Amino acid sequence: MPKPPEVRSLTIHGHRRAFVKEGSGPALLLLHGLGCDHTTWQSVIWTLARHYTVIAPDLLGHGSSAKPRADYSLGGYANGMRDLLTVLGIDKVTVVGHSFGGGVAMQFAY
């Protein structure tokens, strides 16, 4: 089993956003469910990173990301992902979500 990817972080709108970013190619954003973090995707990150730039964030309030009093709605999370991708310089992405992350993905697409 490959080593876990390095967790990076950026401060966006005053809050720490943790994420992993591996690979190269078209961008692929992997969104975890409630109570989880980027490790939901750990078993597939390296395989996907062979063909894609994989970004697996810890949503705000989860994992190593900040846990402020904030907007924890689907729309709030979708806006946070938009802002993270903007800071990373990514303007086109395929979004995959698990459980609650699927709702965030749908809101992001909307």
Secondary structure, DSSP 4 states (H G I P E B T S, - for coil): -PPPPPPEEEEETTEEEEEEEE--SSEEEEE--TT--GGGGHHHHHHHTTTSEEEEE--TTSTTS---S---SHHHHHHHHHHHHHHTT---EEEEE-THHHHHHHHHH-
